[in-house]
Amino acid sequence: MSCRWLRSSLCVAVLALACVAHAEKRGEDTLIGWSESYTPGAGVRGKVRVLSWEPRIFELEDVLTAEECDHLIRAATPRLTRSGVVEVKEHGVDAVTDVRTSYGMFFDRFEDPVVREVEERLSRHVMLPSGHGEGIQVLRYENGQEYKPHFDYFFHEGGVDNGGNRLATVLMYLADVEEGGETVFPHVPAPAGQTREAGFTECAMRGLAYRPKKGSAVVFWSLRPDGTLDKGSVHGSCPVVRGTKWAATKWYHVAHFAMGGEQAHVVHHKVFVPPPPPAPLGCKDANKACADWAAGGECESNPGFMVGQPGQAGQCLLSCNRCDLMPKSTLARKGGSAA
């Protein structure tokens, strides 16, 4: 009897260990978001590692081969010109300023077989169609050159006229840099291991920083899931101290980005607003115009009339979302509570 019980217990223990091992493998290797890293399926280069969840920033380790990096540099070098920035006051026209001191160029979409392969691979990683992306931009930063902190999001009028605003950015690193040239996110705290002793420059210590690593990339999102700007996505390229920084940028829009004579389409920004929670029983407006007044900002500018105060409710508790100021007698009659 005791031997049968022992065999049953061992069987249960083995099954439990197998389930735990399967769950760990499932979380680590197949379901991104269960852990801090993710290895894609066969045929897709690049291991994904989470750098930040808020804002969303990820590393694509070894997403490009050394040969692909070298090809992009060779093809881009004869076409480099001084980089510009989008000037809001100039209605989105590129301007050359000290904010950005690199040299760069753009490839056409799918310009050659290598560019096509890279674009299609990135598209699989970010799970956005290749057609949502601008052409790959290659950038060269020499000693002292930088790109000061900025958003990739367009603020200027007309910024959504071709495929809507920028949704996500992939920053690829085509060469190692001896010192400097980090990509820094100043609104994200630097992790514990990011120190001057570890080789990071003073510029990089302003926030979460990523040192250029040939073949790897950083992905971040300029828009939050509700469609609003993620203010944590502000980022910059620290000055190069020694060596040359070669990088490539791929911007993705919320819809198809027209290139090569395609018809551009305006995509207007619509922010998701969740429905308000159901109002407590008995909470209502005393005037039919309350909703219009609240939409016009009267809840904040005229709180005495609209909201009132404890013990003396205003006229528009429901529209101002201040049902907590309902008289206790009303709550008692309706069977509610003032918790």
ZIQUI-V185062 format. One record per pair of residues at least 24 apart in sequence whose ideal C-beta (glycine too) atoms are under 10 Angstrom apart, sorted by the first residue. I is the first residue (numbers start at 1). J is the second residue. Records with the same first field share a line. If there is no record, write none. Layout:
# ZIQUI-V185062
I: J  J
This chain:
# ZIQUI-V185062
32: 58
37: 61
38: 125
40: 121  124  125
41: 124
43: 121  124
44: 121  124  125
45: 117  118  121  124  125  215
46: 121  122  124  125  215  216  217  219
47: 216
48: 125  219
49: 216
51: 185  188  191  208  209  210  218  219  220
52: 185  187  188  189  191  207  208  220  232
54: 188  224  230  232
55: 185  187  188  208  220  221  222  223  224  230  231  232  233  234  235
56: 168  219  220  221  222  223  224  225  230  232  233
57: 169  183  185  188  208  210  218  219  220  221  230  232  233  235
58: 125  126  170  217  218  219  220  221
59: 210  213  216  217  218  219
60: 121  122  125  126  170  171  172  215  216  217  218  219
61: 213  215  216  217
62: 213  214  215  216  217
63: 118  121  122  125  170  172  173  215  216  217  219
64: 114  117  118  121  122  172  173  174  214  215  216  217  248
65: 114  117  118  214  215
66: 174  175  214  215
67: 114  215
68: 114  115  117  118  121  172  174  215  248
69: 114  118  172  173  174  175  214  215  216  246  248
70: 114  174  175  214  246
71: 112  113  114  115  118  174
72: 107  112  114  115  118  136  138  172  174  246  247  248
73: 138  140  174  175  244  246  248
75: 105  107  111  112  114  115  138
76: 103  104  105  106  107  136  137  138  139  140  174  246  248
77: 103  105  138  140  246
78: 105
79: 103  104  105  106  107  138
80: 104  105  138  139  140
81: 105
83: 137  139  140  141  145  147
85: 147  148  150
86: 150  151  152  154  155  156  159
87: 156
88: 154  155  156  157  159
89: 156
90: 156
91: 156  157  158  159
92: 154  155  156  157  158  159  161
93: 156  158
97: 148
98: 146  148
99: 146  147  148  149  150  236
100: 139  141  145  146  147  148  150  236  237
101: 141  142  144  145  146  147  148  237  239  240
102: 138  139  140  141  142  145  146  147  237  240  245  247
103: 138  139  140  141  142  145
104: 137  138  139  140  141  247  248  249
105: 135  136  137  138  139  140
106: 134  135  136  137  138  249  259
107: 134  135  136  137  138  248  250
108: 135  136  259  260
109: 133  134  135  136  257  259  260  262
110: 135  259  260
111: 135  136
115: 248
118: 170  172  248  250
119: 170  250
122: 168  170  172  217  219  248  250  252
123: 170  250  252
125: 170  217  219
126: 167  168  169  170  219  221  250  252
127: 168
128: 167  168  170  252  253  254
129: 252  255  256  257
130: 250  252  256  257
131: 163  252  253  255  256  257  258  259  262
132: 163  164  166  167  168  251  252  253  254  255  256  257
133: 163  166  167  168  169  170  250  251  252  253  256  257  259
134: 162  163  166  249  250  251  252  253  257  259
135: 249  250  251  257  259  260
136: 170  172  248  249  250  251
137: 247  248  249  250  251
138: 172  174  246  247  248  249
139: 171  172  174  237  245  246  247  248  249
140: 174  175  240  244  245  246  247
141: 177  180  181  212  237  238  239  240  243  244  245  246  247
142: 239  240  243  244  245
143: 179  180  181  239  240  241  242  243  244  245
144: 180  239  240  241
145: 180  181  237  239  240  244  245
146: 180  181  203  236  237  238  239  240  245
147: 183  235  236  237  238  239  247
148: 203  236  237  238  239
149: 184  185  186  187  206  207  234  235  236  237
150: 233  234  235  236  237
151: 222  229  230  231  233  234  235
152: 220  221  222  223  233  234  235  249  251  252
153: 222  223  228  229  230  231  233  234
154: 222  253  269
155: 229
158: 266
159: 269
160: 253  254  255  265  266  267  268  269
161: 258  264  265  266  267
162: 253  255  256  257  258  259  262  263  264  265  266  267
163: 251  252  253  254  255  256  257  258  259  264  265  266  267
164: 223  227  253  254  255  256  257  265  266  267  268  269  270
165: 222  223  227  229  253  254  255  267  268  269
166: 221  222  223  233  251  252  253  254  257
167: 221  222  223  227  251  252  253  254  255
168: 219  220  221  222  223  233  250  251  252  253  254
169: 217  218  219  220  221  222  233  235  249  250  251  252
170: 217  218  219  220  248  249  250  251  252
171: 210  212  216  217  218  219  220  235  237  247  248  249  250
172: 212  214  215  216  217  218  219  246  247  248  249  250
173: 210  211  212  213  214  215  216  217  218  245  246  247  248
174: 212  214  215  217  245  246  247  248
175: 212  213  214  215  243  244  245  246  247
176: 211  212  213  214  215  243  244  245  246
177: 211  212  213  214  238  240  241  242  243  244  245  246  247
178: 212  240  241  242  243  244  245
179: 211  238  239  240  241  242  243
180: 204  211  212  237  238  239  240  241  242  243  245
181: 211  212  237  238  239  240  241  242  243  244  245  246  247
182: 206  208  209  210  211  212  236  237  238  239  240  245
183: 208  209  210  211  212  218  220  235  236  237  238  245  247
184: 208  209  210  234  235  236  237  238
185: 209  210  218  220  232  233  234  235  236
186: 232  234  235  236
187: 230  231  232  233  234  235
188: 220  232  233  234  235
200: 238
201: 238  239  240  241
202: 238  239  241
203: 236  237  238  239  241
204: 236  238
205: 238
206: 236  238
207: 232  234  235  236
208: 232  235
209: 235  236  238
210: 235
211: 238
212: 237  238  240  243  245  246  247
214: 246
217: 247  248  249  250
218: 247
219: 250  252
221: 252
222: 251  252
223: 254  269  271
224: 271  272
225: 272
226: 271  272  273  274
227: 254  269  270  271  272  273
228: 269  271  272
229: 269  271
276: 318  321
277: 321  323
279: 317  318  321  323  326
280: 317  318  323  324  326  330  331  334  336  337  338
281: 323  326  330  331  333  334  335  336
282: 317  323  326  327  329  330  331  332  333  334  335  336
283: 313  317  318  321  322  323  324  325  326  330  331  334  336
284: 316  317  318  319  323  326  330
285: 314  315  316  317  318  319  320
286: 313  314  315  316  317  318
287: 315  316  319
289: 315  316  319
290: 314  315  316  317  318  319  320
291: 316  318  319  320
292: 319
293: 319  320
294: 318  319  320  321
295: 319
310: 338
